[in-house]
Amino acid sequence: MAIKVLVVDDSSFFRRRVSEIVTKDPDLEVVGTAVNGAEAVKLAEQLKPQVITMDIEMPVMDGITAVREIMAKCPTPILMFSSLTHDGAKATLDALEAGALDFLPKRFEDIATNKDDAIILLQQRIKALGRRRVFRPIQPRTPTPTPITSRPSTSRETAPASRPPVRATAPQRASGKKYKILLIGTSTGGPVALQRILTKLPGNYPHPILLIQHMPAAFTPAFAGRLNGLCAIDVKEAQNGDQLRPGCAYLAPGGMQMMVERGGTHGRIKIVAGSADMNYKPCVDITFASASKLMGSEILAVVLTGMGADGREGARMLKSAGATIWAQDEASCVVYGMPQAVASAGLSTQSIALEDMAESIIRETARG
């Protein structure tokens, strides 16, 4: 059966074009349209769509308020359309925190000119969200990170790569391996997943953290700033030449590639433009590969929710260097593509639920 879609936008042109694009795919069906957030809430309850596309700025009720009400009354996967501005980035992050699962830049020229890439991307995102369960929104809170007080036990047995990865449980024992850095790569669903993990890390976390999130250049400064305000660790948008330091997370800037090189005590960040034919900017594969050459086996790399397979080839290089690789489990992913690619290739040793990920990371990497 076709995935039922509700299209919400105060622009009649955008409603019509999005509806036309959706109905071009035989696996998708537009069951209704709404001109504001209040109408969207009412139709979401009446029509029971499987996915909602939502504008942010609308009269009567804005998109963020509508997302919050829909998630409270009839939780539904919501894809936000957002402007590529600083204010648009902040509003989009508010919408994701309210319960929206994904976002796309609102580029009128791509929609108006019938650009193939934009059409395919929108259809793919809607289908991906239509297949996944809905998560309750993050409740704003003051983080209460778990302090690192002692070294972990050294008696865990690691599953061979040839076996299917197993889900880690909260009492899982650490391997006792020594680490220098934590790498986290993600895409669709990543902003919420990263917030859930990073807010649980203690301020005295003993390693630098590199974050690779597929995100436009206009969004990464706002996202880094938001995480920094919520977390006990420091979070910043990475800049070329940054010296890596423990207890600080460096978010790859949108539109660029983040690498690591020798320099300082823990290494140094190198930001490059990357080639024009790269699908992802930033790209998880590039950062993972760069770190594998510098830090070898002393890396814990985590692949979280996201579409596609970015991270798989980088994880392959990490595994060859002796690094430890984990994947988020299918049940807790918004989209299982990236973790599945790593797990199916036999590169990860654990598939871990999002709610268990922070505790597992703290336990595994506590040894400085």
Buried (B, 14 or more C-beta within 10 A) or exposed (E): EBBBBBBBBBBEEBBBBBBEBBEEBEEBBBBBBBBBBBBBBBBBEEBEBBBBBBBBBBEEBBBBBBBBBBBEEBBBBBBBBBBBEEEBBBBBBBBBBBBBBBBBBBBEEBBEEEEEEBBEBBBBBBBBBBEBEBBEBBEEEEBEBBEBEEEBEEEBEEBEEEEEBEBBEEEBEBBBBEBBBBBBBBBBBBBBBBBBBBBBBBEBBBBBBBBBBBBBBBBBBBBBBBBBEBBBBBBBBBEEEBEBBBBBBBBBBBBBBBBBEEBEEBBBBBBEEBEEEEEBBBBBBBBBBBBBEBBBBBBBBBBBBBBBBBBBBBBBBBBEBEBBBBBBBBEBBBBBBBBBBBBBBBBBBBBBBBEBBBBBBBBBBBBE
